[in-house]
């Protein structure tokens, strides 16, 4: 998992990674979605994200976002076991 924004270092993602945007306003839900296109060089933002509600948007993740790498986790499990 990679934290975006301040102190998180360089943000990198690949198609298929998941973006979680934490709600920063009380009463607003968290948003999650799949990265369907990486438009920055070397896996950097912006990302085209298809959110779980079906909405697609171009996103520059901020400090309230986390990127999960589900395919990378699956590869590690396969290699280790």
C-alpha positions as CSV (number, residue, x, y, z in Angstrom):
1,X,0.0,0.0,0.0
2,X,1.3,3.5,-0.8
3,X,0.3,6.7,0.9
4,X,-0.1,9.7,-1.4
5,X,0.5,13.3,-0.7
6,X,3.0,14.7,1.8
7,X,5.9,12.5,3.0
8,X,4.7,9.5,1.0
9,X,7.5,9.9,-1.5
10,X,7.0,9.3,-5.2
11,X,3.5,8.0,-6.0
12,X,3.4,5.1,-8.4
13,X,0.6,2.9,-9.7
14,X,-0.3,0.6,-12.5
15,X,-3.6,-0.3,-14.2
16,X,-5.6,-2.5,-11.8
17,X,-4.4,-0.9,-8.6
18,X,-7.1,0.5,-6.3
19,X,-7.4,4.1,-5.2
20,X,-9.0,4.8,-1.8
21,X,-9.8,8.5,-1.1
22,X,-10.6,9.0,2.6
23,X,-13.5,11.4,3.4
24,X,-12.2,14.6,4.8
25,X,-15.7,16.0,5.5
26,X,-17.9,14.5,8.2
27,X,-20.8,12.7,6.7
28,X,-19.2,12.2,3.3
29,X,-18.3,8.6,2.4
30,X,-14.9,7.2,1.4
31,X,-14.4,6.8,-2.3
32,X,-12.8,3.7,-3.8
33,X,-12.1,2.8,-7.4
34,X,-9.9,1.0,-9.9
35,X,-7.1,2.7,-11.8
36,X,-8.0,2.1,-15.4
37,X,-5.3,4.3,-17.0
38,X,-2.0,5.8,-15.8
39,X,-1.3,9.1,-17.7
40,X,1.9,10.2,-15.9
41,X,5.4,9.0,-16.6
42,X,6.7,6.0,-14.7
43,X,3.4,5.2,-13.0
44,X,3.0,8.8,-11.6
45,X,-0.4,10.7,-11.6
46,X,-2.7,11.7,-13.0
47,X,-4.8,8.5,-13.0
48,X,-8.1,7.7,-14.7
49,X,-10.1,6.0,-12.0
50,X,-13.4,4.1,-12.3
51,X,-15.0,4.6,-8.9
52,X,-17.1,1.8,-7.4
53,X,-20.3,3.9,-8.1
54,X,-19.5,3.7,-11.9
55,X,-18.3,7.3,-12.1
56,X,-14.9,7.8,-14.0
57,X,-12.7,10.7,-13.3
58,X,-9.1,12.0,-13.8
59,X,-7.5,12.1,-10.4
60,X,-4.4,13.7,-9.0
61,X,-4.3,11.9,-5.5
62,X,-3.8,14.1,-2.5
63,X,-2.7,13.4,1.1
64,X,-6.1,11.8,1.8
65,X,-5.6,9.0,-0.7
66,X,-4.0,5.5,-0.5
67,X,-3.1,3.3,-3.5
68,X,-3.3,-0.5,-3.0
69,X,-1.5,-2.9,-5.3
70,X,-3.6,-6.0,-5.3
71,X,-1.8,-7.7,-8.2
72,X,1.6,-7.2,-6.6
73,X,0.3,-8.8,-3.4
74,X,-1.0,-11.8,-5.3
75,X,2.3,-12.3,-7.1
76,X,4.2,-12.2,-3.8
77,X,1.9,-14.9,-2.3
78,X,2.3,-17.1,-5.4
79,X,6.1,-16.8,-5.3
80,X,6.3,-17.5,-1.6
81,X,4.1,-20.5,-1.4
